[in-house]
Amino acid sequence: MKLKDKNVLVTGAAGFIGSNLTDKLLEIGAEVIGLDNLFNGRIENLEEALKNKNFQFHKGDIRDINFLLDILKDIDIVFHEAAFTSVPQSVKMPESCNDVNVNGTLNLLNAARKKDVEKIIFASSSSVYGDTPTLPKKEDMPRLPISPYGVSKLACEAYMQAFHQVYGLKTLSLRYFNVFGPRQKDSPYSGVIAIWLGRIINNEDLIIFGDGEQSRDFTYIKDVVQANLMAAEYDVSGEILNVGAGSPITLNDLAKLILNLTDKKNLKLIYTDPRPGDILHSYADISKAKKIIGFQPEYDQEQGLRDYFIWYCKKYNVNLKIN
């Protein structure tokens, strides 16, 4: 499926991943409708998109089935990025997490089926694996999520596959591993890189939950966007694919790398209690995505961090030396 001149819907379009994806879709010539309830998303993320004649923005909620039925008219493909996104918040608010992620996704699938949408690509998460000791994480291994957020994403994957099997709707789930990059919010519920960047700019020490030996597969946003485009263009349905850098790094090593890149080696690492719902080790086996859609990450963690920090300093006029 070539995306040029296709009618595309991006849910969660004003969010971190959704807005980056929207910009790229417009760049390659798609007609894009962006949908967001602006609970987490920020309209400023769509500053460039809103100048493009091929973009329309609608404020609305995926839990509103009538709204979805209206907006999905004539849509060819959906990139479903809208979600309740925070693991710590899902521990505090499991009902809200389930309502947005599971009920909202089921609404979207039902509306897409009724409106003859060709394909839905769903943003899933490595959190579905939970804290099983087997590494790297492979798509066919047991999934034992340990947070309401992880449970909700696993339920959505199952719905994606069921709607493909039962109704013939083309669906594909991409399991993202710790995505970072431009437009990621610095808030208590953000990814650790965005939080640390905010602290570095304020010359504050970096806080690590636990002993810092937990490892993650930090994946640059441009690689995640590329994976979505490839997933749309290949005729693959009913599959689940890992999308990661395929290279783990401990939080201690990540912190040292960031402090070196920003020339802030004077700042300290402060250790505090682990957070409930956080897993210890996670990184992706991406061989299936390579084989099925030709996915190959172009950014290692250092390249991604440098690109992100340079963008941030330019965007917000921050005077920070990037090595």
Secondary structure as the mmCIF struct_conf table of DSSP 4:
data_model
#
loop_
_struct_conf.conf_type_id
_struct_conf.id
_struct_conf.beg_label_comp_id
_struct_conf.beg_label_asym_id
_struct_conf.beg_label_seq_id
_struct_conf.end_label_comp_id
_struct_conf.end_label_asym_id
_struct_conf.end_label_seq_id
TURN_TY1_P TURN_TY1_P1 LYS A 4 ASP A 5
STRN STRN1 ASN A 7 THR A 11
TURN_TY1_P TURN_TY1_P2 GLY A 12 ALA A 14
BEND BEND1 GLY A 15 GLY A 15
HELX_RH_AL_P HELX_RH_AL_P1 PHE A 16 GLU A 27
TURN_TY1_P TURN_TY1_P3 ILE A 28 GLY A 29
STRN STRN2 GLU A 31 ASP A 36
BEND BEND2 LEU A 38 ASN A 40
HELX_RH_3T_P HELX_RH_3T_P1 ILE A 43 LEU A 46
TURN_TY1_P TURN_TY1_P4 GLU A 47 GLU A 48
HELX_RH_3T_P HELX_RH_3T_P2 ALA A 49 LYS A 51
TURN_TY1_P TURN_TY1_P5 LYS A 53 ASN A 54
STRN STRN3 PHE A 55 LYS A 59
TURN_TY1_P TURN_TY1_P6 ILE A 62 ARG A 63
HELX_RH_AL_P HELX_RH_AL_P2 ILE A 65 ILE A 71
TURN_TY1_P TURN_TY1_P7 LEU A 72 ASP A 74
STRN STRN4 ILE A 77 HIS A 80
HELX_RH_AL_P HELX_RH_AL_P3 VAL A 87 LYS A 92
HELX_RH_AL_P HELX_RH_AL_P4 PRO A 94 ASN A 98
HELX_RH_PI_P HELX_RH_PI_P1 ASP A 99 ASN A 103
HELX_RH_AL_P HELX_RH_AL_P5 GLY A 104 LYS A 114
TURN_TY1_P TURN_TY1_P8 LYS A 115 ASP A 116
BEND BEND3 GLU A 118 GLU A 118
STRN STRN5 LYS A 119 SER A 125
HELX_RH_3T_P HELX_RH_3T_P3 SER A 126 TYR A 129
STRN STRN6 GLY A 130 GLY A 130
TURN_TY1_P TURN_TY1_P9 ASP A 131 ASP A 131
BEND BEND4 PRO A 133 PRO A 133
BEND BEND5 LEU A 135 PRO A 136
STRN STRN7 LYS A 137 LYS A 137
TURN_TY1_P TURN_TY1_P10 GLU A 139 ASP A 140
BEND BEND6 MET A 141 MET A 141
STRN STRN8 LEU A 144 LEU A 144
BEND BEND7 SER A 147 SER A 147
HELX_RH_AL_P HELX_RH_AL_P6 PRO A 148 TYR A 167
STRN STRN9 LYS A 170 TYR A 176
BEND BEND8 ASN A 178 ASN A 178
STRN STRN10 VAL A 179 PHE A 180
TURN_TY1_P TURN_TY1_P11 PRO A 182 ARG A 183
BEND BEND9 SER A 187 SER A 187
TURN_TY1_P TURN_TY1_P12 PRO A 188 TYR A 189
BEND BEND10 SER A 190 SER A 190
HELX_RH_AL_P HELX_RH_AL_P7 VAL A 192 ILE A 201
TURN_TY1_P TURN_TY1_P13 ASN A 202 ASN A 203
HELX_LH_PP_P HELX_LH_PP_P1 ASP A 205 ASP A 205
STRN STRN11 LEU A 206 PHE A 209
BEND BEND11 GLY A 210 GLY A 212
STRN STRN12 SER A 215 ARG A 216
STRN STRN13 THR A 219 TYR A 220
HELX_RH_AL_P HELX_RH_AL_P8 ILE A 221 GLU A 233
BEND BEND12 TYR A 234 TYR A 234
BEND BEND13 GLY A 238 GLY A 238
STRN STRN14 GLU A 239 VAL A 243
BEND BEND14 GLY A 244 GLY A 244
BEND BEND15 GLY A 246 GLY A 246
STRN STRN15 ILE A 249 THR A 250
HELX_RH_AL_P HELX_RH_AL_P9 LEU A 251 LEU A 261
TURN_TY1_P TURN_TY1_P14 THR A 262 ASP A 263
TURN_TY1_P TURN_TY1_P15 LYS A 265 ASN A 266
BEND BEND16 LEU A 267 LEU A 267
HELX_LH_PP_P HELX_LH_PP_P2 LYS A 268 LYS A 268
STRN STRN16 LEU A 269 THR A 272
HELX_LH_PP_P HELX_LH_PP_P3 ASP A 273 ARG A 275
TURN_TY1_P TURN_TY1_P16 PRO A 276 GLY A 277
BEND BEND17 LEU A 280 LEU A 280
STRN STRN17 HIS A 281 HIS A 281
STRN STRN18 ALA A 284 ALA A 284
HELX_RH_AL_P HELX_RH_AL_P10 SER A 287 ILE A 293
HELX_RH_AL_P HELX_RH_AL_P11 GLN A 301 TYR A 316
TURN_TY1_P TURN_TY1_P17 ASN A 317 ASN A 317
#
